Amino acid sequence: MAKKSSGAPTTAATVVLQRAGIRFTPHSYAHDPAVTDFGAEAARELGIEAARIFKTLMVTTDAGGFGIGIVPVDSLLDLKALAAALGGKKAELADPKVAERKSGYVVGGISPVGQKTPLPTVLDESAAGFETILVSGGRRGFDLELAPGDLLAVTKGSYGSIRRG
């Protein structure tokens, strides 16, 4: 069952994880509205190495749809590798307004869990090297720590080599 801490917000992501019986730990911090590098802010504020904190990026592919790539915040998304993992040849980042509308979350707080429109999801294979990773919990300043395998189970995702740098 989920491990709750006092004052942790309830988001679509936490509801989905609780319903699925997936164990997670919520981590909240005071988000600075002037900060736009959300991943670096999370690593700094939570005191967790950036390689364990993953960002969720929505793309469009030439295969005719949208998809989700999840990579460490200290890396870049390899768009060509993600496109291939999603059955295409090319991908580009989705327009932020489209990403917000399809996910139901605000940019900087887009969680791979509990999105309004479930999309094919690929988690960078580097996540497999950690017992737990952190992903956005559905709000800026709120992350969820969970096992990579549990993240893949709840998103019906797969591992892939999708990062650069």
Protein Blocks (a to p, Z undefined) as FASTA:
>chain_A
ZZddehiacdfklmmmmmnopacddddddddfkbmblmlmmmmmnopafklpccdddddd
fkopacdddddfkbccdfklmmmmnopabdcdddfklmmmmnopaehiacfehpabacdd
dddfklmmpfbdcddehighiacdddfklmmmmnopacddfbgZZ
